[in-house]
Amino acid sequence: MDPPIGEGWEWALKVAERLKGKVRAFKVGWPLLLEGNRVRELREYGEVIADLKLADISYTMINIVKRVGADAYIAHAFVGRKDALRELRREVDKLYLLVSMSHEGSKEFIDLHWREFVLEAYELADGIVAPATKPELIRKVRAIWLKEIISPGVGAQGALPCSAIRAGANYEIIGRSLTRAEDPISFLESHYPC
């Protein structure tokens, strides 16, 4: 639900209204939240995942999530357990840990530790974020992770629809390809036979 420049919550709520019951959840990030917080209204159309990529001490992360009010949150796994993710986990209903990102720079540091992050997730998370742009990594994660995997990077970032699901993800984060389609329902029907 990243709005085009000059758009905000009215745009997001209109898109959500059209997609209600057609998608698993709505993912919001900083671009939309910087336009104000209307997460409560968005939740009327479905579950909301706050993609804040939280990466701070527990006090700061908890302070943020208490203000946002989403159903689930995405945090970076690299911040560690003590005085960070353990405390955050107690405060949220659903937590996804990011073990890789869809851009090439992720290979420099984050991707080197994906296995450690998955093991950390067994203690702390309900799901993992692994990018659709790296299907081989999704397969590796799926080999050791039994819970939910959500995968960004479909469409605008280059991964093909259904590719992450075929690699082992449970859900794909479609994003701009869907939300900016002239007819989102037709887009879903034509691109998602998987």
ROFI-910025 format. One record per residue (C-alpha): residue number from 1; x, y, z. Coordinates in steps of 0.5 Angstrom, whole numbers, always signed. Example, Ala and Ser with C-alpha at 12.3 -4.5 7.8 and 13.67 -1.06 7.14 Angstrom:
BEGIN
<atom><resi>1</resi><c1>+25</c1><c2>-9</c2><c3>+16</c3></atom>
<atom><resi>2</resi><c1>+27</c1><c2>-2</c2><c3>+14</c3></atom>
//
This chain:
BEGIN
<atom><resi>1</resi><c1>+0</c1><c2>+0</c2><c3>+0</c3></atom>
<atom><resi>2</resi><c1>+6</c1><c2>+5</c2><c3>-2</c3></atom>
<atom><resi>3</resi><c1>+2</c1><c2>+11</c2><c3>-5</c3></atom>
<atom><resi>4</resi><c1>+4</c1><c2>+15</c2><c3>-11</c3></atom>
<atom><resi>5</resi><c1>+7</c1><c2>+21</c2><c3>-9</c3></atom>
<atom><resi>6</resi><c1>+2</c1><c2>+26</c2><c3>-8</c3></atom>
<atom><resi>7</resi><c1>-3</c1><c2>+21</c2><c3>-5</c3></atom>
<atom><resi>8</resi><c1>-4</c1><c2>+18</c2><c3>+2</c3></atom>
<atom><resi>9</resi><c1>-10</c1><c2>+15</c2><c3>+6</c3></atom>
<atom><resi>10</resi><c1>-15</c1><c2>+17</c2><c3>+1</c3></atom>
<atom><resi>11</resi><c1>-12</c1><c2>+13</c2><c3>-4</c3></atom>
<atom><resi>12</resi><c1>-10</c1><c2>+7</c2><c3>+0</c3></atom>
<atom><resi>13</resi><c1>-17</c1><c2>+6</c2><c3>+3</c3></atom>
<atom><resi>14</resi><c1>-20</c1><c2>+7</c2><c3>-4</c3></atom>
<atom><resi>15</resi><c1>-15</c1><c2>+1</c2><c3>-6</c3></atom>
<atom><resi>16</resi><c1>-17</c1><c2>-3</c2><c3>+0</c3></atom>
<atom><resi>17</resi><c1>-24</c1><c2>-2</c2><c3>-1</c3></atom>
<atom><resi>18</resi><c1>-24</c1><c2>-5</c2><c3>-8</c3></atom>
<atom><resi>19</resi><c1>-19</c1><c2>-11</c2><c3>-6</c3></atom>
<atom><resi>20</resi><c1>-23</c1><c2>-13</c2><c3>+1</c3></atom>
<atom><resi>21</resi><c1>-24</c1><c2>-20</c2><c3>+1</c3></atom>
<atom><resi>22</resi><c1>-19</c1><c2>-21</c2><c3>-5</c3></atom>
<atom><resi>23</resi><c1>-12</c1><c2>-21</c2><c3>-1</c3></atom>
<atom><resi>24</resi><c1>-10</c1><c2>-24</c2><c3>+5</c3></atom>
<atom><resi>25</resi><c1>-7</c1><c2>-18</c2><c3>+8</c3></atom>
<atom><resi>26</resi><c1>-5</c1><c2>-10</c2><c3>+7</c3></atom>
<atom><resi>27</resi><c1>+2</c1><c2>-8</c2><c3>+8</c3></atom>
<atom><resi>28</resi><c1>+3</c1><c2>-1</c2><c3>+10</c3></atom>
<atom><resi>29</resi><c1>+10</c1><c2>+2</c2><c3>+11</c3></atom>
<atom><resi>30</resi><c1>+13</c1><c2>+9</c2><c3>+12</c3></atom>
<atom><resi>31</resi><c1>+11</c1><c2>+12</c2><c3>+6</c3></atom>
<atom><resi>32</resi><c1>+4</c1><c2>+12</c2><c3>+8</c3></atom>
<atom><resi>33</resi><c1>+4</c1><c2>+12</c2><c3>+16</c3></atom>
<atom><resi>34</resi><c1>+8</c1><c2>+19</c2><c3>+14</c3></atom>
<atom><resi>35</resi><c1>+1</c1><c2>+21</c2><c3>+12</c3></atom>
<atom><resi>36</resi><c1>-2</c1><c2>+20</c2><c3>+19</c3></atom>
<atom><resi>37</resi><c1>-4</c1><c2>+14</c2><c3>+22</c3></atom>
<atom><resi>38</resi><c1>-11</c1><c2>+11</c2><c3>+19</c3></atom>
<atom><resi>39</resi><c1>-9</c1><c2>+4</c2><c3>+20</c3></atom>
<atom><resi>40</resi><c1>-16</c1><c2>+3</c2><c3>+24</c3></atom>
<atom><resi>41</resi><c1>-20</c1><c2>+5</c2><c3>+18</c3></atom>
<atom><resi>42</resi><c1>-16</c1><c2>+0</c2><c3>+14</c3></atom>
<atom><resi>43</resi><c1>-17</c1><c2>-6</c2><c3>+18</c3></atom>
<atom><resi>44</resi><c1>-24</c1><c2>-5</c2><c3>+17</c3></atom>
<atom><resi>45</resi><c1>-22</c1><c2>-8</c2><c3>+10</c3></atom>
<atom><resi>46</resi><c1>-17</c1><c2>-14</c2><c3>+12</c3></atom>
<atom><resi>47</resi><c1>-11</c1><c2>-15</c2><c3>+16</c3></atom>
<atom><resi>48</resi><c1>-6</c1><c2>-10</c2><c3>+17</c3></atom>
<atom><resi>49</resi><c1>+2</c1><c2>-12</c2><c3>+17</c3></atom>
<atom><resi>50</resi><c1>+6</c1><c2>-6</c2><c3>+19</c3></atom>
<atom><resi>51</resi><c1>+12</c1><c2>-6</c2><c3>+15</c3></atom>
<atom><resi>52</resi><c1>+17</c1><c2>-2</c2><c3>+19</c3></atom>
<atom><resi>53</resi><c1>+23</c1><c2>-6</c2><c3>+19</c3></atom>
<atom><resi>54</resi><c1>+24</c1><c2>-5</c2><c3>+26</c3></atom>
<atom><resi>55</resi><c1>+31</c1><c2>-5</c2><c3>+28</c3></atom>
<atom><resi>56</resi><c1>+32</c1><c2>-1</c2><c3>+35</c3></atom>
<atom><resi>57</resi><c1>+32</c1><c2>-3</c2><c3>+42</c3></atom>
<atom><resi>58</resi><c1>+26</c1><c2>-6</c2><c3>+45</c3></atom>
<atom><resi>59</resi><c1>+23</c1><c2>+1</c2><c3>+48</c3></atom>
<atom><resi>60</resi><c1>+23</c1><c2>+5</c2><c3>+42</c3></atom>
<atom><resi>61</resi><c1>+20</c1><c2>-1</c2><c3>+38</c3></atom>
<atom><resi>62</resi><c1>+15</c1><c2>-2</c2><c3>+43</c3></atom>
<atom><resi>63</resi><c1>+13</c1><c2>+5</c2><c3>+43</c3></atom>
<atom><resi>64</resi><c1>+13</c1><c2>+5</c2><c3>+35</c3></atom>
<atom><resi>65</resi><c1>+8</c1><c2>-1</c2><c3>+35</c3></atom>
<atom><resi>66</resi><c1>+3</c1><c2>+2</c2><c3>+41</c3></atom>
<atom><resi>67</resi><c1>+2</c1><c2>+8</c2><c3>+36</c3></atom>
<atom><resi>68</resi><c1>+1</c1><c2>+4</c2><c3>+30</c3></atom>
<atom><resi>69</resi><c1>-4</c1><c2>-1</c2><c3>+32</c3></atom>
<atom><resi>70</resi><c1>-3</c1><c2>-6</c2><c3>+26</c3></atom>
<atom><resi>71</resi><c1>-5</c1><c2>-14</c2><c3>+26</c3></atom>
<atom><resi>72</resi><c1>+2</c1><c2>-16</c2><c3>+25</c3></atom>
<atom><resi>73</resi><c1>+9</c1><c2>-13</c2><c3>+24</c3></atom>
<atom><resi>74</resi><c1>+16</c1><c2>-14</c2><c3>+21</c3></atom>
<atom><resi>75</resi><c1>+22</c1><c2>-13</c2><c3>+24</c3></atom>
<atom><resi>76</resi><c1>+30</c1><c2>-14</c2><c3>+22</c3></atom>
<atom><resi>77</resi><c1>+32</c1><c2>-20</c2><c3>+25</c3></atom>
<atom><resi>78</resi><c1>+39</c1><c2>-17</c2><c3>+26</c3></atom>
<atom><resi>79</resi><c1>+38</c1><c2>-13</c2><c3>+32</c3></atom>
<atom><resi>80</resi><c1>+38</c1><c2>-20</c2><c3>+36</c3></atom>
<atom><resi>81</resi><c1>+34</c1><c2>-22</c2><c3>+42</c3></atom>
<atom><resi>82</resi><c1>+36</c1><c2>-19</c2><c3>+49</c3></atom>
<atom><resi>83</resi><c1>+33</c1><c2>-12</c2><c3>+50</c3></atom>
<atom><resi>84</resi><c1>+30</c1><c2>-12</c2><c3>+43</c3></atom>
<atom><resi>85</resi><c1>+26</c1><c2>-18</c2><c3>+39</c3></atom>
<atom><resi>86</resi><c1>+24</c1><c2>-22</c2><c3>+46</c3></atom>
<atom><resi>87</resi><c1>+21</c1><c2>-16</c2><c3>+49</c3></atom>
<atom><resi>88</resi><c1>+18</c1><c2>-14</c2><c3>+42</c3></atom>
<atom><resi>89</resi><c1>+15</c1><c2>-20</c2><c3>+41</c3></atom>
<atom><resi>90</resi><c1>+11</c1><c2>-20</c2><c3>+48</c3></atom>
<atom><resi>91</resi><c1>+8</c1><c2>-14</c2><c3>+46</c3></atom>
<atom><resi>92</resi><c1>+5</c1><c2>-16</c2><c3>+39</c3></atom>
<atom><resi>93</resi><c1>+0</c1><c2>-21</c2><c3>+36</c3></atom>
<atom><resi>94</resi><c1>+4</c1><c2>-23</c2><c3>+30</c3></atom>
<atom><resi>95</resi><c1>+11</c1><c2>-22</c2><c3>+28</c3></atom>
<atom><resi>96</resi><c1>+15</c1><c2>-23</c2><c3>+22</c3></atom>
<atom><resi>97</resi><c1>+23</c1><c2>-23</c2><c3>+22</c3></atom>
<atom><resi>98</resi><c1>+26</c1><c2>-21</c2><c3>+16</c3></atom>
<atom><resi>99</resi><c1>+32</c1><c2>-25</c2><c3>+14</c3></atom>
<atom><resi>100</resi><c1>+33</c1><c2>-22</c2><c3>+7</c3></atom>
<atom><resi>101</resi><c1>+31</c1><c2>-17</c2><c3>+3</c3></atom>
<atom><resi>102</resi><c1>+30</c1><c2>-16</c2><c3>-5</c3></atom>
<atom><resi>103</resi><c1>+35</c1><c2>-11</c2><c3>-7</c3></atom>
<atom><resi>104</resi><c1>+42</c1><c2>-13</c2><c3>-9</c3></atom>
<atom><resi>105</resi><c1>+45</c1><c2>-10</c2><c3>-3</c3></atom>
<atom><resi>106</resi><c1>+42</c1><c2>-15</c2><c3>+2</c3></atom>
<atom><resi>107</resi><c1>+48</c1><c2>-20</c2><c3>+0</c3></atom>
<atom><resi>108</resi><c1>+53</c1><c2>-16</c2><c3>+3</c3></atom>
<atom><resi>109</resi><c1>+51</c1><c2>-17</c2><c3>+10</c3></atom>
<atom><resi>110</resi><c1>+44</c1><c2>-19</c2><c3>+12</c3></atom>
<atom><resi>111</resi><c1>+44</c1><c2>-25</c2><c3>+7</c3></atom>
<atom><resi>112</resi><c1>+50</c1><c2>-28</c2><c3>+10</c3></atom>
<atom><resi>113</resi><c1>+46</c1><c2>-29</c2><c3>+16</c3></atom>
<atom><resi>114</resi><c1>+40</c1><c2>-32</c2><c3>+14</c3></atom>
<atom><resi>115</resi><c1>+40</c1><c2>-39</c2><c3>+17</c3></atom>
<atom><resi>116</resi><c1>+42</c1><c2>-36</c2><c3>+24</c3></atom>
<atom><resi>117</resi><c1>+36</c1><c2>-31</c2><c3>+23</c3></atom>
<atom><resi>118</resi><c1>+31</c1><c2>-37</c2><c3>+22</c3></atom>
<atom><resi>119</resi><c1>+34</c1><c2>-40</c2><c3>+28</c3></atom>
<atom><resi>120</resi><c1>+32</c1><c2>-34</c2><c3>+32</c3></atom>
<atom><resi>121</resi><c1>+25</c1><c2>-34</c2><c3>+29</c3></atom>
<atom><resi>122</resi><c1>+24</c1><c2>-40</c2><c3>+32</c3></atom>
<atom><resi>123</resi><c1>+24</c1><c2>-37</c2><c3>+38</c3></atom>
<atom><resi>124</resi><c1>+21</c1><c2>-31</c2><c3>+37</c3></atom>
<atom><resi>125</resi><c1>+17</c1><c2>-30</c2><c3>+30</c3></atom>
<atom><resi>126</resi><c1>+10</c1><c2>-33</c2><c3>+27</c3></atom>
<atom><resi>127</resi><c1>+13</c1><c2>-32</c2><c3>+20</c3></atom>
<atom><resi>128</resi><c1>+19</c1><c2>-30</c2><c3>+16</c3></atom>
<atom><resi>129</resi><c1>+20</c1><c2>-25</c2><c3>+10</c3></atom>
<atom><resi>130</resi><c1>+24</c1><c2>-28</c2><c3>+5</c3></atom>
<atom><resi>131</resi><c1>+24</c1><c2>-24</c2><c3>-2</c3></atom>
<atom><resi>132</resi><c1>+21</c1><c2>-27</c2><c3>-8</c3></atom>
<atom><resi>133</resi><c1>+27</c1><c2>-24</c2><c3>-12</c3></atom>
<atom><resi>134</resi><c1>+31</c1><c2>-30</c2><c3>-9</c3></atom>
<atom><resi>135</resi><c1>+27</c1><c2>-36</c2><c3>-10</c3></atom>
<atom><resi>136</resi><c1>+33</c1><c2>-41</c2><c3>-8</c3></atom>
<atom><resi>137</resi><c1>+34</c1><c2>-37</c2><c3>-1</c3></atom>
<atom><resi>138</resi><c1>+26</c1><c2>-39</c2><c3>+0</c3></atom>
<atom><resi>139</resi><c1>+27</c1><c2>-46</c2><c3>-2</c3></atom>
<atom><resi>140</resi><c1>+33</c1><c2>-46</c2><c3>+3</c3></atom>
<atom><resi>141</resi><c1>+29</c1><c2>-43</c2><c3>+8</c3></atom>
<atom><resi>142</resi><c1>+23</c1><c2>-47</c2><c3>+7</c3></atom>
<atom><resi>143</resi><c1>+27</c1><c2>-53</c2><c3>+8</c3></atom>
<atom><resi>144</resi><c1>+28</c1><c2>-51</c2><c3>+16</c3></atom>
<atom><resi>145</resi><c1>+22</c1><c2>-47</c2><c3>+17</c3></atom>
<atom><resi>146</resi><c1>+16</c1><c2>-50</c2><c3>+18</c3></atom>
<atom><resi>147</resi><c1>+11</c1><c2>-43</c2><c3>+19</c3></atom>
<atom><resi>148</resi><c1>+9</c1><c2>-38</c2><c3>+14</c3></atom>
<atom><resi>149</resi><c1>+14</c1><c2>-34</c2><c3>+9</c3></atom>
<atom><resi>150</resi><c1>+12</c1><c2>-28</c2><c3>+6</c3></atom>
<atom><resi>151</resi><c1>+15</c1><c2>-26</c2><c3>+0</c3></atom>
<atom><resi>152</resi><c1>+16</c1><c2>-18</c2><c3>-3</c3></atom>
<atom><resi>153</resi><c1>+19</c1><c2>-17</c2><c3>-9</c3></atom>
<atom><resi>154</resi><c1>+14</c1><c2>-19</c2><c3>-14</c3></atom>
<atom><resi>155</resi><c1>+12</c1><c2>-15</c2><c3>-20</c3></atom>
<atom><resi>156</resi><c1>+16</c1><c2>-8</c2><c3>-19</c3></atom>
<atom><resi>157</resi><c1>+22</c1><c2>-11</c2><c3>-17</c3></atom>
<atom><resi>158</resi><c1>+22</c1><c2>-16</c2><c3>-22</c3></atom>
<atom><resi>159</resi><c1>+20</c1><c2>-23</c2><c3>-19</c3></atom>
<atom><resi>160</resi><c1>+14</c1><c2>-26</c2><c3>-23</c3></atom>
<atom><resi>161</resi><c1>+7</c1><c2>-28</c2><c3>-20</c3></atom>
<atom><resi>162</resi><c1>+7</c1><c2>-34</c2><c3>-17</c3></atom>
<atom><resi>163</resi><c1>+15</c1><c2>-35</c2><c3>-17</c3></atom>
<atom><resi>164</resi><c1>+16</c1><c2>-35</c2><c3>-9</c3></atom>
<atom><resi>165</resi><c1>+10</c1><c2>-39</c2><c3>-8</c3></atom>
<atom><resi>166</resi><c1>+13</c1><c2>-44</c2><c3>-13</c3></atom>
<atom><resi>167</resi><c1>+19</c1><c2>-44</c2><c3>-9</c3></atom>
<atom><resi>168</resi><c1>+16</c1><c2>-45</c2><c3>-2</c3></atom>
<atom><resi>169</resi><c1>+13</c1><c2>-38</c2><c3>+0</c3></atom>
<atom><resi>170</resi><c1>+6</c1><c2>-38</c2><c3>+3</c3></atom>
<atom><resi>171</resi><c1>+4</c1><c2>-31</c2><c3>+1</c3></atom>
<atom><resi>172</resi><c1>+7</c1><c2>-26</c2><c3>-4</c3></atom>
<atom><resi>173</resi><c1>+7</c1><c2>-19</c2><c3>-3</c3></atom>
<atom><resi>174</resi><c1>+5</c1><c2>-16</c2><c3>-10</c3></atom>
<atom><resi>175</resi><c1>+5</c1><c2>-8</c2><c3>-8</c3></atom>
<atom><resi>176</resi><c1>+5</c1><c2>-3</c2><c3>-14</c3></atom>
<atom><resi>177</resi><c1>+4</c1><c2>-8</c2><c3>-19</c3></atom>
<atom><resi>178</resi><c1>-3</c1><c2>-9</c2><c3>-16</c3></atom>
<atom><resi>179</resi><c1>-5</c1><c2>-3</c2><c3>-12</c3></atom>
<atom><resi>180</resi><c1>-3</c1><c2>+2</c2><c3>-18</c3></atom>
<atom><resi>181</resi><c1>-7</c1><c2>-3</c2><c3>-23</c3></atom>
<atom><resi>182</resi><c1>-12</c1><c2>+0</c2><c3>-27</c3></atom>
<atom><resi>183</resi><c1>-17</c1><c2>-6</c2><c3>-25</c3></atom>
<atom><resi>184</resi><c1>-14</c1><c2>-9</c2><c3>-19</c3></atom>
<atom><resi>185</resi><c1>-19</c1><c2>-15</c2><c3>-19</c3></atom>
<atom><resi>186</resi><c1>-17</c1><c2>-16</c2><c3>-26</c3></atom>
<atom><resi>187</resi><c1>-10</c1><c2>-16</c2><c3>-25</c3></atom>
<atom><resi>188</resi><c1>-11</c1><c2>-21</c2><c3>-19</c3></atom>
<atom><resi>189</resi><c1>-15</c1><c2>-26</c2><c3>-24</c3></atom>
<atom><resi>190</resi><c1>-10</c1><c2>-26</c2><c3>-30</c3></atom>
<atom><resi>191</resi><c1>-4</c1><c2>-26</c2><c3>-26</c3></atom>
<atom><resi>192</resi><c1>-5</c1><c2>-31</c2><c3>-20</c3></atom>
<atom><resi>193</resi><c1>-7</c1><c2>-38</c2><c3>-23</c3></atom>
<atom><resi>194</resi><c1>-3</c1><c2>-41</c2><c3>-17</c3></atom>
//
